Amino acid sequence: MLICNPYEIVIQGITSNGKTFRPSDWSERLCGILSSFDNNRLSYHDWVRPILVDNVRCVAVDKKLEQINESMFRFLMDFAQDNDLRVIDCKALLEEQNAAEGTLLDSALQAKAEADSQAAAESKAQAHPSSGQTAAVEQAAHFEARELDAGELHCAYPAFRPILPEALGQVHFSQRLAKLHGQGRRVAACFDANGQAVAACLFYLNDSLHGGSTLYIDTLSATPQAADSVLARLLDCLADLAREAQCVRIHTNAPVGEPHREVWQTLLAAGFGAESMVFVKKI
């Protein structure tokens, strides 16, 4: 998400060859240096500020600075040129980012439409299923999705493992999950025929004035070998739990970007829709 304004110019911490500019706090340092201009009579943070755009350190510069203090403005532009940093108008950057995200969402919607069309064609063939189709149905039936009780939480470790920090072993994972479970978080998982958890999620129920009773999916994870149908089975299980709790909807956050395209497609195929934007401030 972009947090600059259309009247600003952005110096991005990315060089022309795509490398991230170092050190990591360069934007804060650069803004701090500006305090030495004009005998400190100009408060730099009114016109220049460090920002974070897509996890990249940047400096946003108000275009009025060129009129107010030309030497400061020229210093910033020279700094960007000397260090091979990209300088772009914030309005153009906004349009660039919106176009990229729109393309990804359009692709996900198109993929859903294609999946729906394929599902319709497959439903016609189910009247006389082939031996391969029969085997696939039997295999899918072996996946069990259900909520875990307190004594089963450790079983979800294989499914959560792909998103956990490398240093977090199964013992610490079980301790942390047990603590979250005690605070009201609940766990559901999908198991294969061998009883191994191949997909899992952390969720909770909550009421709000505007949204009513809602089931919130906090964390959703699956093993690399898990098929899309496994996540779909888990989402069906969550829908059943939501109905039992008389929830009016299920809510989850899906990160933007190409690596998360399959998650978008799975959510769209399960009946989810994009209804809002999520604003995040990192502390």
Buried (B, 14 or more C-beta within 10 A) or exposed (E): EBBBEEEBBBBBBBEEEEEEBEEEEBBBEBBEBBEEBEEEEBEBEEBBBBBBBEEBBBBBBBBEBBEEBEEBBEBBBEBBEEEEBBBBBBBEBBEEBEEBEEEBBEBBBEBBEEBEEEEEEEEEEEEEEEEEEEEBEEEEEEBEBBBBEEEEBBBBBBBBBEEBEEEBEEEEBBEEBBEBBEEEBBBBBBBBEEEEBBBBBBBBBEEEEEEEBBBBBBBBBBBEEBBBBBBBBBBEBBBEBBEEEEBEEBBBEBEBEEEBBEBBBBBBBBEBEEEEEEEEEEE
